[in-house]
Protein backbone atom coordinates (compact mmCIF):
# COMPACT_ATOMS: atom_id res chain seq x y z
CA UNK A 1 0.00 0.00 0.00
CA UNK A 2 2.83 2.41 0.79
CA UNK A 3 4.03 2.34 -2.83
CA UNK A 4 0.57 3.24 -4.05
CA UNK A 5 0.34 6.12 -1.57
CA UNK A 6 3.80 7.42 -2.50
CA UNK A 7 3.06 7.21 -6.21
CA UNK A 8 -0.26 9.00 -5.75
CA UNK A 9 1.37 11.77 -3.69
CA UNK A 10 4.05 12.18 -6.35
CA UNK A 11 1.36 12.46 -8.99
CA UNK A 12 -0.61 15.01 -6.99
CA UNK A 13 2.49 17.16 -6.47
CA UNK A 14 3.00 17.37 -10.24
CA UNK A 15 -0.29 19.25 -10.59
CA UNK A 16 0.16 22.94 -11.35
CA UNK A 17 -1.90 24.42 -8.52
CA UNK A 18 -1.90 27.92 -10.04
CA UNK A 19 -4.08 26.64 -12.89
CA UNK A 20 -6.68 25.16 -10.52
CA UNK A 21 -9.87 26.83 -9.43
CA UNK A 22 -10.39 27.42 -5.72
CA UNK A 23 -12.66 24.37 -5.53
CA UNK A 24 -10.02 22.24 -7.26
CA UNK A 25 -7.33 23.52 -4.88
CA UNK A 26 -9.52 22.57 -1.92
CA UNK A 27 -10.10 19.12 -3.43
CA UNK A 28 -6.35 18.67 -3.98
CA UNK A 29 -5.60 19.69 -0.39
CA UNK A 30 -8.24 17.29 0.86
CA UNK A 31 -6.76 14.48 -1.24
CA UNK A 32 -3.27 15.15 0.14
CA UNK A 33 -4.57 15.20 3.72
CA UNK A 34 -6.45 11.95 3.15
CA UNK A 35 -3.35 10.28 1.72
CA UNK A 36 -1.26 11.45 4.68
CA UNK A 37 -3.84 9.94 7.03
CA UNK A 38 -3.82 6.67 5.06
CA UNK A 39 -0.04 6.54 5.24
CA UNK A 40 -0.13 7.07 9.01
CA UNK A 41 -2.76 4.34 9.40
CA UNK A 42 -0.60 2.00 7.36
CA UNK A 43 2.35 2.71 9.69
CA UNK A 44 0.18 2.02 12.74
CA UNK A 45 -1.04 -1.21 11.16
CA UNK A 46 2.56 -2.35 10.60
CA UNK A 47 3.41 -1.66 14.25
CA UNK A 48 0.36 -3.60 15.40
CA UNK A 49 1.42 -6.55 13.23
CA UNK A 50 4.87 -6.48 14.87
CA UNK A 51 3.34 -6.40 18.34
CA UNK A 52 1.00 -9.27 17.45
CA UNK A 53 3.95 -11.31 16.19
CA UNK A 54 5.90 -10.66 19.41
CA UNK A 55 2.92 -11.68 21.53
CA UNK A 56 2.34 -14.80 19.45
CA UNK A 57 5.99 -15.79 19.80
CA UNK A 58 5.97 -15.13 23.55
CA UNK A 59 2.81 -17.19 24.00
CA UNK A 60 4.26 -20.01 21.95
CA UNK A 61 7.48 -19.97 24.00
CA UNK A 62 5.63 -19.96 27.30
CA UNK A 63 3.47 -22.87 26.13
CA UNK A 64 6.50 -24.86 25.03
CA UNK A 65 8.34 -24.04 28.28
CA UNK A 66 5.26 -25.09 30.26
CA UNK A 67 5.28 -28.48 28.58
CA UNK A 68 8.91 -29.17 29.49
Secondary structure by P-SEA (a helix, b strand, c coil): caaaaaaaaaaaaacccccccaaaaaaaaaaaaaaaaaaaaaaaaaaaaaaaaaaaaaaaaaaaaaac
